[in-house]
Amino acid sequence: MKDQRNGRQRVETLSSSWRAVGRILLAAPYTVMLLPLQTAVLALDIQFARWLPKFFHRQWCRIFGIHIRAHGKISPDRPTLFVANHVSYLDIIVLSSILDASFIAKSEVAGWPILGLLARFQRTLFVERRRPRAAVQRDDISERLRAGDSLILFPEGASNDGQRVQPFKSALFSVAERHEGDKPLTIQPISLAYTRLDGIPLNRAFRPQYAWFGDMTLMPHLFEMLGIGTVTVEVILHDLVLSDGFETRKSLAQFCHGVVVRGVDTALSGRRPSAVLSGTVSANS
């Protein structure tokens, strides 16, 4: 994979093809066994369908060498709109392993190899970027929330290099304005940061091994990533926000963006997340 900053091939590679193949062979049995089971429970519309993806993605995290350090408390409210920054396709696996929620994803994801299939089995709500579809998609999201489904939103609209958080697009926050029920919608900002590789701080030069952005091709990047060691991902679950505390969706989006930025900056600088949180829990417990 080329260095995204200067276009030159890296002198060294951390990836092993043997390790990548080994991880794929280990993950294959879980996929073969669990996907048909998920198909059945979705068809029956039973509660087990919400728990199974979390179990599935936790196994993938173990196999793929993804160590999650979660800080803060997961919202107990249903529904909750989780709002996170977006670094990589790995964000889907990371968040799915700790949250009982479905994703709001761009329509292109449905066609991705493997990941698109997994997204559909997790009842992902696919949205298009075309403005004429905005109202219909907003109503679809509102309907899922009214049904009690918690959703995960990446308001940046695209992943990036993991060094920064792009401005949040406020359009999809309109569901918070229109939420119906006897109480305002609960929103939980989440900061994601890929911080260590085999216990060593992950610097800017090697973060693109995990971050997926620009014109990177999915499958080669995925294969190379699977051949690397163990990555540590900091997941900071911030204090809950209520939708009725903001006059406009733009002010809500800006507030959530500021919270997420502070969390990402804290994690990348190596400071303890207690700087932005009061409590800590472990995702791997």
Secondary structure per residue as TSV (DSSP state, phi and psi in degrees):
chain	resnum	aa	ss	phi	psi
A	1	M	-	360.0	137.6
A	2	K	B	-80.1	147.9
A	3	D	-	-68.1	123.2
A	4	Q	T	-70.1	-16.5
A	5	R	T	-87.4	-34.5
A	6	N	T	-127.3	-1.2
A	7	G	-	75.4	-3.4
A	8	R	-	-87.6	147.1
A	9	Q	B	-65.8	137.0
A	10	R	-	-66.3	144.5
A	11	V	S	-67.7	-39.1
A	12	E	-	-119.5	153.0
A	13	T	-	-125.4	139.6
A	14	L	-	-91.4	-4.1
A	15	S	-	-93.2	141.4
A	16	S	-	-116.4	123.4
A	17	S	H	-62.2	-35.3
A	18	W	H	-63.9	-41.9
A	19	R	H	-65.6	-41.8
A	20	A	H	-60.7	-46.8
A	21	V	H	-63.2	-41.9
A	22	G	H	-60.2	-42.3
A	23	R	H	-67.5	-38.1
A	24	I	H	-63.0	-42.1
A	25	L	H	-66.8	-33.1
A	26	L	H	-72.0	-37.2
A	27	A	H	-76.5	-26.8
A	28	A	H	-57.0	-45.3
A	29	P	H	-60.9	-39.4
A	30	Y	H	-60.4	-43.2
A	31	T	H	-65.4	-45.8
A	32	V	H	-63.1	-38.3
A	33	M	H	-77.4	-42.8
A	34	L	H	-85.3	-30.1
A	35	L	H	-63.3	-44.8
A	36	P	H	-62.3	-36.7
A	37	L	H	-64.1	-42.1
A	38	Q	H	-64.8	-36.7
A	39	T	H	-59.6	-43.0
A	40	A	H	-66.8	-46.0
A	41	V	H	-71.2	-30.4
A	42	L	H	-65.9	-40.0
A	43	A	H	-65.1	-33.6
A	44	L	H	-84.3	-12.3
A	45	D	T	55.2	54.2
A	46	I	-	-111.5	161.9
A	47	Q	T	-59.8	-29.9
A	48	F	H	-57.1	-27.2
A	49	A	H	-64.2	-24.9
A	50	R	H	-81.5	-30.0
A	51	W	H	-82.5	-35.4
A	52	L	H	-57.9	-44.8
A	53	P	H	-59.3	-35.5
A	54	K	H	-62.8	-45.7
A	55	F	H	-60.9	-45.7
A	56	F	H	-58.7	-48.7
A	57	H	H	-71.9	-27.8
A	58	R	H	-64.1	-38.2
A	59	Q	H	-66.2	-40.4
A	60	W	H	-62.1	-40.1
A	61	C	H	-60.0	-43.7
A	62	R	H	-63.8	-44.9
A	63	I	H	-68.2	-41.5
A	64	F	H	-84.4	0.0
A	65	G	T	74.7	42.8
A	66	I	E	-111.0	110.1
A	67	H	E	-100.9	118.7
A	68	I	E	-101.5	130.1
A	69	R	E	-116.4	103.0
A	70	A	E	-97.1	134.6
A	71	H	E	-124.4	133.5
A	72	G	S	102.5	-176.6
A	73	K	-	-114.8	133.5
A	74	I	-	-70.7	136.7
A	75	S	-	-54.9	129.1
A	76	P	-	-85.0	-6.8
A	77	D	-	-80.2	142.0
A	78	R	S	-125.1	124.9
A	79	P	S	-86.1	159.8
A	80	T	E	-128.4	138.2
A	81	L	E	-98.0	107.9
A	82	F	E	-86.0	132.0
A	83	V	E	-122.6	115.6
A	84	A	E	-131.2	154.6
A	85	N	-	-73.8	162.6
A	86	H	-	-127.3	118.3
A	87	V	-	-111.7	-39.6
A	88	S	-	-157.9	165.7
A	89	Y	T	-61.3	-21.7
A	90	L	H	-64.2	-22.8
A	91	D	H	-56.0	-34.1
A	92	I	H	-64.5	-45.1
A	93	I	H	-67.1	-43.2
A	94	V	H	-61.8	-53.7
A	95	L	H	-68.9	-34.1
A	96	S	H	-67.0	-23.7
A	97	S	T	-78.9	-14.0
A	98	I	T	-123.7	-16.7
A	99	L	-	-113.3	141.1
A	100	D	-	-94.0	80.9
A	101	A	-	-157.9	160.8
A	102	S	E	-107.1	161.6
A	103	F	E	-96.7	151.1
A	104	I	E	-102.5	113.9
A	105	A	E	-130.2	154.9
A	106	K	E	-66.1	150.5
A	107	S	G	-60.6	-26.8
A	108	E	G	-61.1	-28.8
A	109	V	G	-61.0	-32.2
A	110	A	G	-58.4	-27.1
A	111	G	G	-95.8	1.2
A	112	W	S	-69.4	142.5
A	113	P	T	-62.6	136.3
A	114	I	T	64.9	-60.1
A	115	L	H	-64.3	-34.9
A	116	G	H	-65.8	-39.4
A	117	L	H	-64.4	-44.5
A	118	L	H	-63.1	-37.9
A	119	A	H	-62.5	-41.3
A	120	R	H	-65.7	-37.6
A	121	F	H	-69.6	-17.3
A	122	Q	T	-97.0	14.7
A	123	R	T	61.4	38.2
A	124	T	-	-62.6	140.6
A	125	L	E	-97.9	110.5
A	126	F	E	-88.8	133.5
A	127	V	E	-125.3	151.6
A	128	E	-	-102.1	154.8
A	129	R	-	-84.9	-9.0
A	130	R	-	-68.1	133.0
A	131	R	G	-59.3	-39.2
A	132	P	G	-58.5	-22.3
A	133	R	G	-91.6	-4.0
A	134	A	H	-59.9	-45.3
A	135	A	H	-65.0	-42.7
A	136	V	H	-64.1	-42.7
A	137	Q	H	-68.2	-36.3
A	138	R	H	-61.1	-41.3
A	139	D	H	-66.9	-37.4
A	140	D	H	-62.6	-42.9
A	141	I	H	-65.0	-44.3
A	142	S	H	-60.3	-38.8
A	143	E	H	-64.2	-41.5
A	144	R	H	-64.9	-39.6
A	145	L	H	-66.2	-41.4
A	146	R	H	-62.5	-29.6
A	147	A	T	-77.4	-3.3
A	148	G	T	93.5	9.2
A	149	D	-	-84.2	125.7
A	150	S	-	-78.8	144.1
A	151	L	E	-128.7	153.4
A	152	I	E	-116.0	126.2
A	153	L	E	-120.3	135.3
A	154	F	-	-105.7	92.6
A	155	P	T	-73.9	-7.6
A	156	E	T	-69.4	-26.8
A	157	G	S	89.8	-16.7
A	158	A	S	-160.6	154.7
A	159	S	-	-78.3	165.0
A	160	N	-	-144.2	-164.3
A	161	D	-	-78.0	0.2
A	162	G	S	81.8	-3.1
A	163	Q	S	-88.3	-18.2
A	164	R	S	-149.0	170.5
A	165	V	-	-118.4	121.6
A	166	Q	-	-73.7	159.6
A	167	P	-	-55.7	144.5
A	168	F	-	-82.4	135.8
A	169	K	-	-82.0	128.4
A	170	S	-	-84.8	-10.4
A	171	A	G	-55.5	-47.8
A	172	L	G	-76.6	-10.2
A	173	F	G	-72.3	-6.8
A	174	S	H	-63.3	-21.0
A	175	V	H	-64.1	-28.1
A	176	A	H	-69.7	-34.4
A	177	E	H	-68.1	-34.3
A	178	R	H	-100.8	5.0
A	179	H	-	-60.4	130.7
A	180	E	-	-106.1	146.7
A	181	G	S	145.4	-175.7
A	182	D	S	-88.7	3.6
A	183	K	S	-150.9	158.7
A	184	P	-	-67.6	161.8
A	185	L	-	-72.7	135.0
A	186	T	E	-85.4	131.5
A	187	I	E	-124.8	134.6
A	188	Q	E	-124.4	111.4
A	189	P	E	-69.7	143.6
A	190	I	E	-133.1	132.9
A	191	S	E	-105.3	128.9
A	192	L	E	-113.3	132.8
A	193	A	E	-146.5	129.1
A	194	Y	E	-92.4	111.8
A	195	T	E	-115.1	-28.4
A	196	R	E	-139.6	147.5
A	197	L	E	-122.4	114.4
A	198	D	T	52.2	38.9
A	199	G	T	85.3	-7.3
A	200	I	E	-100.1	135.9
A	201	P	E	-50.8	132.4
A	202	L	-	-86.3	112.1
A	203	N	-	-88.3	176.6
A	204	R	T	-58.5	-35.2
A	205	A	T	-66.1	-33.6
A	206	F	T	-105.8	-2.4
A	207	R	G	-62.6	-32.2
A	208	P	G	-62.5	-11.9
A	209	Q	G	-63.5	-24.2
A	210	Y	T	-114.1	-39.7
A	211	A	-	-68.1	141.1
A	212	W	-	-124.4	115.4
A	213	F	-	-159.6	176.6
A	214	G	T	62.3	-134.3
A	215	D	T	-101.9	23.3
A	216	M	-	-62.4	141.6
A	217	T	-	-91.2	133.1
A	218	L	H	-59.5	-58.3
A	219	M	H	-65.2	-43.4
A	220	P	H	-61.7	-39.3
A	221	H	H	-64.8	-42.6
A	222	L	H	-62.2	-45.1
A	223	F	H	-63.8	-42.5
A	224	E	H	-65.3	-40.2
A	225	M	H	-62.1	-39.1
A	226	L	H	-66.7	-17.6
A	227	G	T	-90.8	1.7
A	228	I	S	-93.7	176.1
A	229	G	-	-75.4	-139.8
A	230	T	-	-100.8	126.0
A	231	V	E	-103.4	140.2
A	232	T	E	-99.5	127.8
A	233	V	E	-116.3	122.1
A	234	E	E	-88.4	126.5
A	235	V	E	-119.5	110.1
A	236	I	E	-103.2	114.9
A	237	L	E	-96.2	106.4
A	238	H	-	-81.0	172.8
A	239	D	-	-59.6	151.0
A	240	L	-	-71.4	148.5
A	241	V	E	-123.8	138.0
A	242	L	E	-103.8	137.5
A	243	S	G	-64.4	-26.6
A	244	D	G	-79.6	2.6
A	245	G	G	-89.3	6.0
A	246	F	-	-132.9	140.5
A	247	E	S	-73.6	-34.8
A	248	T	S	-135.9	160.8
A	249	R	H	-66.3	-29.1
A	250	K	H	-65.8	-42.1
A	251	S	H	-67.5	-35.0
A	252	L	H	-64.8	-45.5
A	253	A	H	-62.0	-42.1
A	254	Q	H	-65.7	-39.3
A	255	F	H	-64.3	-47.8
A	256	C	H	-61.9	-38.4
A	257	H	H	-60.6	-45.1
A	258	G	H	-61.8	-40.4
A	259	V	H	-64.2	-46.1
A	260	V	H	-64.9	-41.5
A	261	V	H	-59.3	-45.1
A	262	R	H	-62.0	-38.1
A	263	G	H	-67.3	-43.5
A	264	V	H	-64.1	-44.9
A	265	D	H	-60.8	-39.7
A	266	T	H	-63.5	-46.4
A	267	A	H	-66.4	-42.9
A	268	L	H	-70.0	-26.5
A	269	S	T	-81.3	-8.0
A	270	G	T	86.7	2.3
A	271	R	-	-75.4	157.9
A	272	R	-	-72.0	136.5
A	273	P	G	-60.4	-12.5
A	274	S	G	-60.3	-15.6
A	275	A	G	-65.3	-23.4
A	276	V	T	-122.2	1.5
A	277	L	-	-135.6	163.0
A	278	S	S	-105.2	-23.6
A	279	G	-	-129.0	161.2
A	280	T	-	-138.6	137.0
A	281	V	-	-130.9	162.4
A	282	S	-	-108.3	130.7
A	283	A	T	-78.2	-20.5
A	284	N	T	-97.3	9.6
A	285	S	-	-80.5	360.0
